[in-house]
Amino acid sequence: MRAGAAGSVGSAMERGWGRNTGRGTPPAERGRLRIADRVLTRIALLAARDALGADRAGEEPRVAVAVVDGAARLRVGVDLPFPTDLARQAGAVRASVAERVGALTGIPVREVVVVVERLHPVSSTDG
C-alpha cells in the first residue's frame, strides 16, 4: 500500500485512518461534520432574498445565527416595501429560511424570528 508523494509504504492506521472508517461502519460512528455559522448565515440570507423576490426594498436581509444543543435559531432583519401585506411577506421569509437551512444542512431549525426593520414607501403612479 503506497502513501504520500514519496511513495513510502504504510498501513491505513499509520496514515491516520482508523479501523472504523469503512463503508460497513454506520455514518454516526465514522466521524463528525461541523457546519460553520457563516454557512448557515449565507443559506438563510439567500433564502430570505428569494422569498422577498423582485419586490425587495432597501438593503439586503441581515441574518444572525446561533446553534444551541444541535438546533439553529435565526434572526432575519428585512426591509419591506410599503404598503404591502407585511405579515404575508414575513411569513414567507420565515418559512423559506427554516425549510432551506434545515434541508441543506440537516440541522433542525428551532426558531426563525423575522424583524421588519424598515419600511420603504412605494411611489404610486396614478396616471
N, C-alpha and C positions, 0 to 999 in steps of 0.2 A: 504494500500500500504506500503510495507516494504522498508527501505532504510538503507544501511550500515550494517556492521557486528554486530552492537549492536542490530539491529532489531527495531530501532526507526521508528515510523510511521510519514510520512510527504508526502506532495503533491510533484508533479514533480517540481512545481515552487520553493518550499523550497529547493530542491536539486540542484538548479541551471539551470534547464531546462526551457526554455521559452515556450510560447504557440505556437510559430511558428516553431517547430522542427519536426512536424509530416509529414507523407507521403503526406498529402494534400497541404503542403507548397512547392512552387516552389524551386528548388535547389539553385537558386541565392539568395534566401531570408533566407536560413537556416543557413548560416554562411560563413566562408572563409577557404580556404586552401592555405597555403603558402608553396611553394616548395623551399627548400634551394638551393643556388647557387652551393653548393658542390654536390647536387644530379644531377643538370644539367651538371656539370663538369664530373661526373662519367659516365653518359649516353653518353656524347659526346666522352669521351675517349674510351669507349668500341665500339662505332660506328666507330670511326676513325681506331681503331685497326682491326676491322672486315673488313673494306673497304680496308685496306692495305694488308690483308691476310698474307699468309706464306712468302711473299716476303719482309716482313718488315725488314728494315735495321736500325741499330743503336738503339737509345733509344726509350722509349715509347713516343707516341704523348704527347705534352704539350698543355693544354687547359686553356683558360681564358674565363670567362663568365661575362656578365653584363646584367641585366634585367632592361630595362628602359621603362616606360609607358606601362608595361604589355607585352613587346616583348623582346625576347632574342637576344643578339648579342654575337657571339662566335668567338674566335681566336684559331686556331689549328696549332701548330707548329709540323712539321713532319720531320723525316729523311727518305730519299729515296735512293734506290739503283741506281747506275748509270753505264751504260747507261740504260735508261728506258724512257717511254713516261710520262714525268713529268706532263704535262697538264692533261692527262687522269687520272693519279693517284690522283692529287689534286682535280679534278672534282668529282671523285668517293668519296673521303673523304668528300667534301663539301655536296654532295647530301645525303650521308648516315647520316651524323651528323644532317643536317636540318630535314630530314624525321624522324629519330628516336627520337630526342629531342621533336619535335612537336607532334608526335604520342603518346609518353609515358607520356608527361607532360600536354599536352593541351595548352602549351604556344606557341604563334606564334614565329617563328624564322625569324627575320628581316634580319639578315646578318650572314654569316659564312665566315670568312677570313682564308684561308689556306696559311700558310707560310712554304716554304721549307727551313728549317734552315741548313740542312747539306745533302751532297751527299756522299754516300759510294760506292767506286768503287767495282764492281763485278768482281772477278777474272774469266777470261775466261780459260777454259780447252781445248785448241786446241791440241788434241791428236796427 
